[in-house]
Amino acid sequence: MIGQLGEQQMWEAFQSGDEEAYTTIYRLHVKAMYRYGMSLVPVSEAFVFDCIHDVFTELWLKRKRLTVPDNVRFYLLKSLKVRILHLLKRKERVHLPLSEEDYDELWSEPSSVDHFVFNEELYNRQDLVRKLIDQLSPRQQEALRLRYEENMDYGEIASLLSINRQSAQNLVFRAVEKLRTWML
């Protein structure tokens, strides 16, 4: 993986209009953004991917006005969280447009307090998820580990577990659904 300094140089290249750097930033962070987005609230995958794409669209449009963040992943995760929460609030209050203050906050650089709160929330959530995963069956734990830690596709999981692809998908899906239910 690219180091922090390399990511910042890539960010600068993206700001200069380098589409390859933009695509690389997307590829480096989309999985983490997806996992984080899905962990925030019980919403559909399509909603999370729409929010991720909204974030990257805005990044491209505003690239020349953005500063280089100290931590690119943190910046992207915070932007995603703000986008998701904004859209969820908007669904509750359809008549309220995005205010200029909300819009500025969406792209502002996070403060050290934001970093601390974010890291604390992330640690607490990770600890809870680890404890809940321990309550799953060993087979479900293995399937989740293969899918999300080893980044294997369902065909590879099926082969390792000696089951068919659909059974591998079902095993992962049911484990994730059980975790979501427990987290609510």
Steps between C-alpha positions, in 0.01 A plus 500: 500500500611856438641686801358820646745721312427315175127549549546871554705525179230302323240741642697793360515328160123444517454869582694583186251300296682165484215251444725202569586636846129564562418141400780364719373695802154357434630144472712530814212620716168381353493173698571673830239765417247230416567309824479818704187623324324167551599504869352844564133429444290210373459615139526338161830439325376711209445797733854470640652470152297802385638698794856387423459605139352834612810558713734422212298710256520797735872439550557517126290813461669678791851353460672834437352656813575213739799484731717190522372307801744362759318166484319429171304201632377693802396790277308269266328311784396825668370635169302180449353515850392862452346413161308198634369686804403798286301285258330312783401830665378630166273199460348584838459868411464507124417871488836615641775556242869468587601824668826672416621422853429126450666514162815664639514243783485219246835602354673655801822355636430305822631640828712307749186453712323350195796262457482397864122448498517312171777271626318439828173416321687275259679318781175447696318378190785265406508360852124439492519337157785271616293389801194439282701309241622271779134404555456379141548137405859405411394451136346849483811648663721330243283618210505860626876489555557370147267758345592815692851442633643295216290676231408173332212481257213258556640246256826480694315475832281224360806307384675532838190399695404224253158648432341657192520871424138572599552330837810715556300815423219386729743419782659846485164675455341324797799573720493869407123517552536336841767755596280789382206367702715471811636852452159666484 
